């Protein structure tokens, strides 16, 4: 599918957002009910719950009175109060400390003074984990973002420096756009811009470079029918101070997502080639749909609640 110049109807985008939020709010409890704990692999379930907490944070900042937020908030509150959950964060040693840091950083406000997350956060931040160590540029940036969110001291580089060593910044004009990993690019932007709640702190040349790469990646993902990646790139456009309802690639992406959304609000898979089967059972459909539907909910709840933030010159805090 190619991009077309006309923007999507605002009502269609509002409907896309309402449907995705409704589906997530009604179905997220499965992640922590007895059947979900039995039927879903541990590490993907832990990651899905961390993503849900990230959505809850953005949703509560943007639309705190939305009734569909209640189901998400209830699931997150229950999991973050559970004394049994922290041990699941370490089931896969490769991700243990990063998951513990995220778990501590994304704790609901009511648990700020106590709760199981405090011990997990202390374990995550022990030793030299919050130093540059041998982290990749992306992991360095992600770690700084969640350390800052958790309010813990660290010795990590500042955001402008972390952008300068990122894959996004290093991508030169003569290199093909396909070399860039969409998740790396979008999450770099998300962490710089706090998922759209602050300006990204890029100067004119860096901002133009980032916008160009995100625009070109959006065009490519829309063309390939990559629903999950398209939703991430729509949010990345917003984080870079653009209005995705007006940019040709953002508008095409939003149209694509609205066209494939099911009547109950789900995005039925991560892409057109990875679509849930028509006869998929509820568990298979949930596993196919959760990631894309959550990302659509996150992107649209942020971009619809206010105009894109004005890009700031210089560094972000």
PyMOL commands that set and color helices and strands:
alter all, ss='L'
color gray80, all
select helices_A, chain A and resi 10-32+34-39+42-62+69-81+86-90+93-105+109-111+116-124+137-150+159-164+167-170+177-179+182-196+204-224+227-239+248-260+272-274+282-305
alter helices_A, ss='H'
color red, helices_A
deselect
rebuild
show_as cartoon
